[in-house]
Amino acid sequence: MRQIPLGTQGTATLRVQPEHLANRFKDSMLPPVFATPMMILVMENAALNAIKPFLDAGESAVGTAIDVKHFAATPAGLDVRATAEVVGVEGKRIAFKVSASDGKEEIGSGTHQRIVIDLRSFNERLAKKTVP
């Protein structure tokens, strides 16, 4: 991993489809609005996109913490765009400020952390846990 400058930013966008709505994804009693876990997915993708240029071959980064608020509803058809900004780097741990908007308003914000991993050793450890 090369040095990641504070302030480095990444984005990710997702067009909200019916399968991303809370009433389809989680519980049919919920309203037809963008599900919080899907917002988190877009935020995590933005964070990974921010640091990809600094990762060496054979490296990736996995999420280790997320603390976000989802404070506005988004219907199907709108594009949700997340932005992640690197606010801290401590060894292989990277901290981000994250936010998401649907083109009409900000819909969520918070913090996220990722840790850089060596894919080969990670996959070797994972294989030891695989159920036959």
TORVEXVEX-484183 format. One line per field, with one value per residue: chain; x, y, z of N, C-alpha, C in turn. Coordinates in nm, 3 decimals, padded with zeros to 5 digits. Example, Ala and Ser with C-alpha at 12.3 -4.5 7.8 and 13.67 -1.06 7.14 Angstrom:
! residues 2
unit <- A | A
n.u <- 01.319 | 01.285
n.v <- -00.569 | -00.225
n.w <- 00.780 | 00.708
ca.u <- 01.230 | 01.367
ca.v <- -00.450 | -00.106
ca.w <- 00.780 | 00.714
c.u <- 01.320 | 01.290
c.v <- -00.330 | 00.003
c.w <- 00.780 | 00.787
//
This chain:
! residues 132
unit <- A | A | A | A | A | A | A | A | A | A | A | A | A | A | A | A | A | A | A | A | A | A | A | A | A | A | A | A | A | A | A | A | A | A | A | A | A | A | A | A | A | A | A | A | A | A | A | A | A | A | A | A | A | A | A | A | A | A | A | A | A | A | A | A | A | A | A | A | A | A | A | A | A | A | A | A | A | A | A | A | A | A | A | A | A | A | A | A | A | A | A | A | A | A | A | A | A | A | A | A | A | A | A | A | A | A | A | A | A | A | A | A | A | A | A | A | A | A | A | A | A | A | A | A | A | A | A | A | A | A | A | A
n.u <- 00.085 | 00.061 | 00.132 | -00.155 | -00.303 | -00.450 | -00.778 | -00.819 | -01.059 | -01.345 | -01.607 | -01.930 | -02.205 | -02.549 | -02.834 | -03.152 | -03.337 | -03.631 | -03.555 | -03.385 | -03.533 | -03.676 | -03.915 | -03.903 | -03.657 | -03.624 | -03.869 | -04.205 | -04.394 | -04.283 | -04.231 | -04.203 | -03.912 | -03.563 | -03.346 | -03.170 | -02.940 | -02.858 | -02.783 | -02.560 | -02.397 | -02.338 | -02.195 | -01.974 | -01.861 | -01.784 | -01.583 | -01.394 | -01.337 | -01.205 | -00.954 | -00.844 | -00.651 | -00.416 | -00.355 | -00.152 | -00.067 | -00.250 | -00.365 | -00.649 | -00.927 | -01.118 | -01.431 | -01.455 | -01.588 | -01.883 | -02.072 | -02.347 | -02.609 | -02.932 | -03.132 | -03.324 | -03.580 | -03.575 | -03.714 | -03.764 | -03.584 | -03.434 | -03.091 | -02.855 | -02.581 | -02.279 | -02.021 | -01.691 | -01.444 | -01.106 | -01.010 | -00.838 | -00.542 | -00.398 | -00.150 | -00.251 | -00.515 | -00.789 | -00.971 | -01.283 | -01.493 | -01.825 | -02.093 | -02.422 | -02.635 | -02.941 | -02.971 | -03.171 | -03.158 | -02.940 | -02.912 | -02.797 | -02.529 | -02.205 | -01.950 | -01.685 | -01.478 | -01.198 | -00.979 | -00.667 | -00.593 | -00.400 | -00.475 | -00.416 | -00.329 | -00.554 | -00.756 | -00.658 | -00.686 | -00.964 | -01.044 | -00.995 | -01.213 | -01.426 | -01.723 | -01.766
n.v <- -00.118 | 00.212 | 00.541 | 00.705 | 01.004 | 01.235 | 01.360 | 01.249 | 01.149 | 00.950 | 00.821 | 00.666 | 00.539 | 00.450 | 00.351 | 00.356 | 00.071 | -00.146 | -00.376 | -00.271 | -00.148 | -00.094 | -00.231 | -00.454 | -00.561 | -00.600 | -00.607 | -00.658 | -00.489 | -00.242 | 00.096 | 00.182 | 00.262 | 00.352 | 00.118 | 00.115 | -00.064 | -00.080 | 00.181 | 00.196 | 00.011 | 00.154 | 00.368 | 00.230 | 00.132 | 00.373 | 00.450 | 00.243 | 00.291 | 00.534 | 00.467 | 00.271 | 00.342 | 00.350 | 00.104 | -00.188 | -00.449 | -00.743 | -00.662 | -00.554 | -00.392 | -00.424 | -00.359 | -00.251 | -00.108 | 00.091 | 00.382 | 00.537 | 00.769 | 00.752 | 00.966 | 01.062 | 00.979 | 00.788 | 00.732 | 00.465 | 00.484 | 00.717 | 00.833 | 00.736 | 00.886 | 00.838 | 00.976 | 00.949 | 01.046 | 01.040 | 01.059 | 00.979 | 00.787 | 00.506 | 00.307 | 00.019 | 00.077 | 00.269 | 00.564 | 00.714 | 00.988 | 00.978 | 01.030 | 01.051 | 01.123 | 01.189 | 01.337 | 01.515 | 01.578 | 01.553 | 01.229 | 01.070 | 01.031 | 00.992 | 00.792 | 00.569 | 00.278 | 00.106 | -00.173 | -00.250 | -00.540 | -00.838 | -01.023 | -01.295 | -01.418 | -01.361 | -01.504 | -01.761 | -01.795 | -01.772 | -01.998 | -02.201 | -02.186 | -02.258 | -02.431 | -02.771
n.w <- 00.000 | -00.092 | 00.039 | 00.159 | 00.100 | 00.332 | 00.286 | 00.037 | -00.200 | -00.296 | -00.504 | -00.552 | -00.734 | -00.749 | -00.921 | -00.796 | -00.772 | -00.779 | -00.628 | -00.439 | -00.250 | 00.075 | 00.131 | -00.033 | -00.002 | 00.272 | 00.450 | 00.373 | 00.483 | 00.508 | 00.381 | 00.026 | -00.013 | -00.048 | 00.093 | 00.403 | 00.439 | 00.172 | 00.115 | 00.277 | 00.145 | -00.094 | 00.014 | 00.125 | -00.113 | -00.229 | -00.052 | -00.090 | -00.359 | -00.331 | -00.227 | -00.391 | -00.598 | -00.450 | -00.357 | -00.359 | -00.597 | -00.543 | -00.310 | -00.116 | 00.044 | 00.335 | 00.495 | 00.833 | 01.024 | 01.066 | 01.098 | 01.057 | 00.973 | 00.842 | 00.697 | 00.517 | 00.285 | -00.019 | -00.334 | -00.581 | -00.892 | -00.870 | -00.863 | -00.631 | -00.490 | -00.342 | -00.139 | -00.023 | 00.203 | 00.290 | 00.618 | 00.809 | 00.858 | 00.982 | 00.997 | 00.842 | 00.867 | 00.765 | 00.791 | 00.716 | 00.618 | 00.532 | 00.298 | 00.149 | -00.127 | -00.306 | -00.531 | -00.491 | -00.224 | 00.065 | 00.195 | 00.386 | 00.627 | 00.785 | 00.944 | 00.845 | 00.844 | 00.705 | 00.645 | 00.506 | 00.327 | 00.256 | -00.014 | -00.075 | 00.170 | 00.323 | 00.186 | 00.223 | 00.503 | 00.515 | 00.370 | 00.551 | 00.711 | 00.558 | 00.495 | 00.425
ca.u <- 00.000 | 00.130 | 00.077 | -00.285 | -00.315 | -00.576 | -00.856 | -00.847 | -01.202 | -01.398 | -01.753 | -02.000 | -02.345 | -02.641 | -02.972 | -03.239 | -03.428 | -03.724 | -03.489 | -03.310 | -03.628 | -03.694 | -04.031 | -03.869 | -03.528 | -03.629 | -04.000 | -04.309 | -04.474 | -04.211 | -04.264 | -04.117 | -03.802 | -03.428 | -03.313 | -03.047 | -02.823 | -02.813 | -02.711 | -02.429 | -02.322 | -02.287 | -02.092 | -01.855 | -01.802 | -01.717 | -01.459 | -01.300 | -01.294 | -01.110 | -00.819 | -00.797 | -00.526 | -00.302 | -00.335 | -00.058 | -00.121 | -00.276 | -00.426 | -00.782 | -00.959 | -01.249 | -01.493 | -01.446 | -01.680 | -01.968 | -02.162 | -02.414 | -02.751 | -03.010 | -03.232 | -03.421 | -03.630 | -03.549 | -03.793 | -03.700 | -03.565 | -03.332 | -02.953 | -02.792 | -02.438 | -02.207 | -01.886 | -01.610 | -01.320 | -01.010 | -00.987 | -00.735 | -00.471 | -00.316 | -00.102 | -00.339 | -00.653 | -00.823 | -01.098 | -01.351 | -01.619 | -01.908 | -02.225 | -02.497 | -02.744 | -03.021 | -02.991 | -03.268 | -03.112 | -02.854 | -02.997 | -02.728 | -02.388 | -02.143 | -01.810 | -01.660 | -01.338 | -01.157 | -00.843 | -00.605 | -00.561 | -00.333 | -00.580 | -00.373 | -00.336 | -00.694 | -00.829 | -00.610 | -00.755 | -01.105 | -01.061 | -00.995 | -01.346 | -01.527 | -01.801 | -01.759
ca.v <- 00.000 | 00.340 | 00.639 | 00.761 | 01.139 | 01.280 | 01.438 | 01.170 | 01.123 | 00.856 | 00.824 | 00.551 | 00.574 | 00.338 | 00.385 | 00.281 | -00.022 | -00.206 | -00.471 | -00.195 | -00.083 | -00.158 | -00.321 | -00.574 | -00.610 | -00.637 | -00.647 | -00.605 | -00.387 | -00.114 | 00.176 | 00.157 | 00.358 | 00.298 | 00.051 | 00.160 | -00.145 | -00.048 | 00.309 | 00.162 | -00.050 | 00.258 | 00.441 | 00.145 | 00.131 | 00.503 | 00.446 | 00.157 | 00.363 | 00.640 | 00.418 | 00.174 | 00.379 | 00.343 | -00.036 | -00.265 | -00.571 | -00.845 | -00.601 | -00.493 | -00.337 | -00.467 | -00.274 | -00.299 | -00.031 | 00.189 | 00.455 | 00.633 | 00.800 | 00.758 | 01.062 | 01.106 | 00.870 | 00.798 | 00.634 | 00.401 | 00.567 | 00.820 | 00.788 | 00.768 | 00.907 | 00.846 | 01.031 | 00.912 | 01.124 | 00.986 | 01.155 | 00.926 | 00.666 | 00.455 | 00.180 | -00.031 | 00.119 | 00.396 | 00.620 | 00.795 | 01.059 | 00.936 | 01.091 | 01.007 | 01.212 | 01.131 | 01.440 | 01.611 | 01.617 | 01.458 | 01.127 | 01.002 | 01.067 | 00.929 | 00.753 | 00.432 | 00.236 | -00.011 | -00.217 | -00.307 | -00.682 | -00.915 | -01.114 | -01.435 | -01.469 | -01.351 | -01.617 | -01.884 | -01.802 | -01.795 | -02.136 | -02.287 | -02.176 | -02.297 | -02.551 | -02.865
ca.w <- 00.000 | -00.095 | 00.133 | 00.118 | 00.156 | 00.392 | 00.190 | -00.083 | -00.210 | -00.393 | -00.517 | -00.611 | -00.766 | -00.772 | -00.955 | -00.706 | -00.840 | -00.683 | -00.538 | -00.339 | -00.161 | 00.205 | 00.131 | -00.108 | 00.047 | 00.413 | 00.502 | 00.284 | 00.551 | 00.504 | 00.263 | -00.090 | -00.014 | -00.050 | 00.218 | 00.468 | 00.404 | 00.036 | 00.125 | 00.334 | 00.036 | -00.184 | 00.090 | 00.131 | -00.246 | -00.248 | 00.027 | -00.160 | -00.480 | -00.293 | -00.197 | -00.490 | -00.667 | -00.358 | -00.319 | -00.439 | -00.655 | -00.442 | -00.191 | -00.120 | 00.177 | 00.381 | 00.595 | 00.971 | 01.110 | 00.999 | 01.189 | 00.970 | 00.992 | 00.718 | 00.745 | 00.416 | 00.203 | -00.164 | -00.410 | -00.697 | -01.010 | -00.848 | -00.846 | -00.503 | -00.508 | -00.215 | -00.139 | 00.092 | 00.214 | 00.387 | 00.728 | 00.897 | 00.817 | 01.091 | 00.945 | 00.735 | 00.895 | 00.700 | 00.838 | 00.615 | 00.638 | 00.419 | 00.284 | 00.031 | -00.168 | -00.414 | -00.633 | -00.438 | -00.090 | 00.134 | 00.258 | 00.495 | 00.649 | 00.900 | 00.934 | 00.799 | 00.851 | 00.627 | 00.669 | 00.387 | 00.346 | 00.152 | -00.058 | -00.069 | 00.307 | 00.366 | 00.127 | 00.288 | 00.633 | 00.489 | 00.326 | 00.670 | 00.773 | 00.462 | 00.526 | 00.310
c.u <- 00.089 | 00.062 | -00.051 | -00.298 | -00.451 | -00.646 | -00.884 | -00.995 | -01.233 | -01.549 | -01.803 | -02.145 | -02.424 | -02.778 | -03.062 | -03.342 | -03.523 | -03.657 | -03.404 | -03.402 | -03.651 | -03.808 | -04.007 | -03.747 | -03.538 | -03.765 | -04.107 | -04.396 | -04.410 | -04.251 | -04.164 | -04.009 | -03.668 | -03.390 | -03.178 | -02.927 | -02.770 | -02.740 | -02.570 | -02.341 | -02.260 | -02.178 | -01.963 | -01.785 | -01.729 | -01.584 | -01.355 | -01.248 | -01.193 | -00.969 | -00.764 | -00.666 | -00.401 | -00.272 | -00.236 | -00.130 | -00.138 | -00.335 | -00.569 | -00.806 | -01.101 | -01.300 | -01.484 | -01.539 | -01.759 | -02.058 | -02.227 | -02.558 | -02.814 | -03.131 | -03.327 | -03.455 | -03.602 | -03.633 | -03.709 | -03.689 | -03.460 | -03.195 | -02.904 | -02.642 | -02.375 | -02.068 | -01.818 | -01.481 | -01.232 | -00.982 | -00.882 | -00.673 | -00.379 | -00.270 | -00.189 | -00.485 | -00.677 | -00.961 | -01.152 | -01.467 | -01.701 | -02.040 | -02.290 | -02.607 | -02.816 | -03.049 | -03.092 | -03.221 | -03.012 | -02.944 | -02.929 | -02.585 | -02.337 | -01.997 | -01.800 | -01.512 | -01.317 | -01.015 | -00.791 | -00.562 | -00.478 | -00.432 | -00.540 | -00.386 | -00.478 | -00.773 | -00.784 | -00.677 | -00.903 | -01.131 | -01.065 | -01.130 | -01.457 | -01.593 | -01.797 | -01.892
c.v <- 00.123 | 00.436 | 00.701 | 00.899 | 01.165 | 01.368 | 01.365 | 01.134 | 01.019 | 00.867 | 00.690 | 00.592 | 00.448 | 00.395 | 00.296 | 00.203 | -00.083 | -00.303 | -00.403 | -00.131 | -00.164 | -00.259 | -00.449 | -00.643 | -00.663 | -00.690 | -00.580 | -00.499 | -00.248 | -00.035 | 00.149 | 00.265 | 00.285 | 00.244 | 00.099 | 00.070 | -00.117 | 00.086 | 00.284 | 00.098 | 00.055 | 00.340 | 00.360 | 00.140 | 00.262 | 00.505 | 00.359 | 00.224 | 00.472 | 00.587 | 00.318 | 00.215 | 00.364 | 00.199 | -00.102 | -00.386 | -00.674 | -00.791 | -00.559 | -00.435 | -00.378 | -00.371 | -00.336 | -00.224 | 00.066 | 00.251 | 00.565 | 00.655 | 00.809 | 00.845 | 01.116 | 00.988 | 00.897 | 00.691 | 00.570 | 00.502 | 00.676 | 00.755 | 00.832 | 00.774 | 00.923 | 00.903 | 00.987 | 00.993 | 01.063 | 01.093 | 01.104 | 00.801 | 00.628 | 00.316 | 00.138 | 00.005 | 00.257 | 00.439 | 00.717 | 00.872 | 01.024 | 01.012 | 01.038 | 01.106 | 01.147 | 01.231 | 01.545 | 01.666 | 01.515 | 01.359 | 01.056 | 01.050 | 00.994 | 00.900 | 00.605 | 00.403 | 00.113 | -00.047 | -00.283 | -00.450 | -00.734 | -01.024 | -01.261 | -01.489 | -01.462 | -01.473 | -01.751 | -01.902 | -01.832 | -01.940 | -02.233 | -02.287 | -02.228 | -02.429 | -02.643 | -02.885
c.w <- 00.000 | 00.002 | 00.076 | 00.181 | 00.220 | 00.290 | 00.060 | -00.084 | -00.316 | -00.395 | -00.570 | -00.630 | -00.792 | -00.808 | -00.872 | -00.788 | -00.735 | -00.584 | -00.430 | -00.235 | -00.034 | 00.204 | 00.051 | -00.048 | 00.189 | 00.455 | 00.417 | 00.349 | 00.545 | 00.379 | 00.149 | -00.104 | -00.006 | 00.088 | 00.273 | 00.436 | 00.263 | 00.034 | 00.178 | 00.227 | -00.056 | -00.115 | 00.098 | -00.005 | -00.275 | -00.173 | -00.042 | -00.287 | -00.449 | -00.280 | -00.298 | -00.558 | -00.580 | -00.315 | -00.414 | -00.497 | -00.544 | -00.313 | -00.221 | 00.018 | 00.212 | 00.488 | 00.733 | 01.065 | 01.023 | 01.104 | 01.108 | 01.014 | 00.854 | 00.750 | 00.639 | 00.325 | 00.055 | -00.234 | -00.522 | -00.811 | -00.993 | -00.835 | -00.709 | -00.528 | -00.370 | -00.238 | -00.010 | 00.088 | 00.323 | 00.492 | 00.827 | 00.840 | 00.932 | 01.053 | 00.828 | 00.757 | 00.836 | 00.748 | 00.732 | 00.676 | 00.513 | 00.418 | 00.156 | 00.002 | -00.285 | -00.526 | -00.592 | -00.305 | -00.038 | 00.206 | 00.373 | 00.507 | 00.772 | 00.878 | 00.898 | 00.816 | 00.766 | 00.669 | 00.542 | 00.419 | 00.228 | 00.111 | -00.046 | 00.073 | 00.362 | 00.315 | 00.187 | 00.424 | 00.614 | 00.450 | 00.443 | 00.740 | 00.683 | 00.502 | 00.404 | 00.242
//
